[in-house]
Amino acid sequence: MFKSPPGPAAWALVQPLAVATALAIGVSDARAAFPGMNGRLAFGVETWRLPDPCLPMPHGCEPEVVSSSVETVLPSGRARRVLRAFPVGEGVGESGPAWSPSGRSLTLQQGSRLAIVRVDGTGLRQLPQLTNGDAEPTWSPDGRRLAFVGRTPCCNWLYSVRRDGTALRRVIAQEARWPAWSTTGRIAFVNDNDRSGRTFGLEDGTYAIRSDGSRLRRLFGRYRGTGQQPDWSPDGRRIAFVARRHIYAARADGQRLRRLTGNSGDSDPAWSPDGRYIAFIREHDLYVMRANGRGLRRLVDGADQDLDHPDRPWAQISAPSWQPLRR
C-alpha cells in the first residue's frame, strides 16, 4: 500500500494535475485542549475515489469525496465508532470536530456553517449563516462561545459568537487561520497574509489575542511555515504547532521552542486533557505520543490508495480532538 504525504496526493502518480486542489482540501485546524481525564479522540474521516471513467492523460482527473463522517476512538486505539455520517458536500470540510469543555458535545464546520452535535452523535444543530463562510470553530473555556474564521469578500477575519448563534463579534480585522482558545482566555491564530496578498499592518506570524480584541501579541514568526495549526495545552502554559511539517512545542510566550517529531509529514497536533500526550496525524493515520515526543503509538490506520487498483476508494483521517472527562 502507498503512504502519501498530507493531502490526497497519492493519486498524483496517476493524475498529476489534481495535486494543487487536493493539498488545499487537506488543510485542517487544531483547537485548544481542556483539562480533565482523557476521554475519546474524535476525528474527521473523508473517503475519496477517482471518478469513473477517468479522463485520459494529459487532462487527468480530480478525486471526489464519496463520504464524510466524524468518528471516535479510545486512547488505546480500540472501540472505533462512527459518531455521525454526513451527506456528500455537507461534511466537516477543512475543520475537524472539537470537543466542548464539558466533553458533552462537539462543534464542527458543516458545509459553510458551524454546527454543534451531542456526544452520542444526535441532536445536530446548525448555527445560522454568520459570514460568507464560517469555519474552524474553537470553544471558549466556559463553553458559552465559539471563536471561528469568518470569510468576507476581502479576507478571512476572526470572530466569536454565542453557542446559540447570537451576539456575533469581530475579534480582529486581520487575515486569520487556525484559531485556538486557551483556558487562560487568549485566542491563538495565524496571520496568513501570504494567502491573501493583503497585510493589514501585521507581519506573518502566530499571534495571541483576548476575545475582546485587546492585548495582541506576536508569539513567533511564520518562517517556512512556522506556527501552523496551534493548539494550547490544557493549562495554557504551552502551545504545540506545525512547522516545516514537524510537530513543535513552545512556552505560551513563544520561548523554549522544541521539535517533538522527526517525520516530515506530521500535522494537526492535539493535547490530551491531562497534558501528558499529544495526538497528531501522520500520512493520514492517527498517532499519539508523550508530550516530550517519546512513546510514539499509532492508534488508527487510514485506508490508503491502492495504486494497483486506483479505482478503489481510500480514506483520510484529519483534525483529532481529545474529549475531557471529569476527574
N, C-alpha and C positions, 0 to 999 in steps of 0.2 A: 504493500500500500504506500501511497505517496503522501509525505508530510509537507504541506505547503506553508509559506510564510503568512503573516497576518493578512486578511483579505482573501477572497476566494480566488487565489492566483494559480492554483494547481492546473486549472484548465487553460492557463496561458500557454502551456506547451502545445495545446491543441488549437486554441483560438486566441492568438496574441492581442487582437485589437480590443479585447474586453477588459484588459488589466486595469486601466485607469478608472473605469466605472466601479469595478469590484473593490478597489482599495478605498474609494470614497465611501462605499456602503459599509465596509468593515470596521470603521472607526466607532468606538463606543466610549462610554464615560464611566467614571467611578464616583462613589459617594463616601461620605464620612461614616465611620462605624460608631455605634452607640454602646455604652458599657452594659455588661451583663454576662451570663453564661453563653457558651457557644451553641447556637441552635443550628437550623438547617441553612445550607447555602442555596440561594436562588440564583438562577442564571437564565439568559436568553438562548434559545436554540432556533436557528433557521436552517431549513433543508432546501438545497439547491439542486437544479438539474439543467442540462443543456436542452434547448428546445429540439423537437423532432418534427420535420427534418432540420438539420443544421446547415446553414448556407456554406457552400464550398469556399476554400481559400481563394483569393486573399481577403474576402469580405469578413470571414469569421462570423461568430455569433456570440451573444452575451448570455450568460446563465440567467435563470429566472428562479425566484423564490416560489416554492410549491407549498410550504407550510411554515408556520411560526408559532412558537409556544414559550411559556415560562415554565421551567422545571425546577425542582428542588432535590437536594441530596443531603444525607447526613455527613458530618465531618469525616466519618470513616470511609466514605465513598459508597456506602450501602443505601438501600431503600430509595433509589432514584424514582421520582414521580413527576408526572405532568401536572402542574398546578392549574394551568389554563392554556387552552389552544385558541388560536385566533384565525379568522379568515385571511386568505391571501390579500395583502395590501393593507391590513389593519393590525399588523403585528407590532412588536416592540421597537421596530425601526433601529435607529442608532443608539437608543438608550435602553439599557437593561433594567430589570426590576430593582427597586431599592426598598429595603425593609424600614418600617417606621420605628421610632424609638421604643415603642411598646412591644414590637415584634408581632403585632396582631394583624397588620395589613402591609401592603406593598403599593408603591406608586410606580408608574411606568409611563412611557410615551406610547400611545396607541394612535397610529397614523400621525396627524398633525396636532393632536390634542393630548393633554395629560389625563391619566385615569388612576383610580385607586381601587384595589381589589382586596378582599378578605384573605386571611391566612390559609383558608381551605380552597381558595380559587373562586368562591361565589361572590355575589353582590358587586360585580363590576360596575363602577360609576365613573363616567367620563365627566371631566370638568368642561365648562363652556369654552369655546374658542377664545383665547385671550389675546393672541397676536396673530400674525400671518402664519406662524408655525411655532408650536410650543414643544420644547424638547429638553432632555437631560434633567429631569427633576431630582431634587435632593431635599430631604426633610430638615426642618428646624429642630433644635434639641428638645423642644417641648411638644413636638408633633402637631402644632397648630397651623404651620405654614409650610409652603414649598417654595424653594428658590428654583429657577429654571432659566433656560436660554430662550428668549423670545425673538422670533425673526420679524424684522421690519423691512420696508422697501430698500433701506440703505445698508442694513447690517444686522448682526445678532447682538442684542443687549441683554443685560442681566436683570431679571425681575424677581419679585416674590408675590405670593398670593395665599390667601387662606385656603385651607384644605377643602372648603366647600366651593371654591372658585370665585369668592368675593374679595374686595379690598385689594385690588391689584396695585402694586407699587413698582416703580422702576428704581432699581438699586443704583445702577451706574450706566451712563450712556457711553460705553466703551465696547469694542468688539470682544466678545467673551465666549469661552468654551469651557466645558468640564467643571461646572460649579460643584463644590463640596462644602457642606455646612458643618462647622466644628461644634463640639459640645461647649467650647468656650465662647461661642457666638459669632465667630468670624467665618466668612464665606471665602474660600479659596476659588480662584478662577484663573484661566489662562487668557491673557490678552493676545488675540490671534490676528494681528494686523496683516501678517503676510498672506492670509487667506482673502482679506477684503481689499487690500491695497489702500486702506484709509488708516490714518494714525490717531486722530482724535486727541493728540497730545501725549499719549502714553507709548513707551517703548515696549517691544515684545517682551513677555516675561510672565511669571506666575505671581499673582498678587493675592493679598488678603484684605477684606473689607468688612465693616459692620453692615448689618442688614438695612440700616438707615442711610447708608451711603457714606458714612464717616470713617475716619482712620484708615484710609487707603495706604497700603504699604506693599512695596515690591519685595518678594521673598528671594527670588533669583531670576536670572535672565534665561532666555529660551534659546541658547546657542545649540545648534544641531538637535533641536527638538526637546531640550531640557524643560521639564515641568509639565509634560502632557499627563492628563488623567490623574490629577492629585486626589489623594484620599487621606483624611485625617485619622490618626489613631483615636481610640475611644476616650482617652484623657485629654486629647487636643494638644499634646506636647510634641508630637512628631507627625510628619507628613511623608507618605510614600507617593511616588510618581514614576513616570516612564521617561527615560532619556536615552536616546540612541538605541531604542528597542531593548533596553535593560530596565530592571526594577531598581530604583534607588530609594533611600530614605534619608531624611534630614530632620533637624530640630524644627520646631514651629516657626523659628525666626529665619530659617534657611541655612543655618550654620551646621557644621559637622556632617557634611554630606558623605554618604557611604553607599557603594554599589552592593546590591544584595544578590543579583543573579548574573551569570556569565553567558547566558544564551542570548544571541542577538535575534530576538523574535518574541519577547515577553511583553505583555500588556495587561491592562485592567487590574491593578492591584486593589485588594480589598482587605482591610484589617479585620481580625476576629474581635468579637465583643470583649474578650478578656485581654486583648492586646498582645497575646503571645504568638500569634500566627498571622500570616498574610496569604490569602488566596490570590491566584492570578491565572491568566490564560497564556498558554504556550502552544503555538501551532494548532489552535482550535481545541485543545484539551484543557481541562481544569486541573490545576495543581495547587498544592498548599505547601508552605514552608514555615519554619520558625521565623520570628521577626528579625533574627540576625542573619537570615539567609541559609541556614543549615536545615537538615532534616527534610529534604525535598521529597514529596509524595505526589503521585498522580491519582486524582480522585475519579475523574470522568474522562473516558477516551471518546473523542468525537469521531464520527464516521467520515473518513477521508475519501477524496475522489479516487476511484479505481481507474487508472489510465489504460488498463487493459480492457475496460468496459466503460468508456466515457459516457454512455447513455444512462448509467445508473446514478441515482441521486446521492448527494453527500451532505453532511451537516456541519454547521459551525456553532460552537459554543462561545458565548461572549458575556462580558459585564457581570461578574459574580457580585453578590451582596450577602452579608452574613447576618442571620437573624439573631437579635439579642433576646435572651430569656432572663426572667427574673432569677436573682440569686437565691 
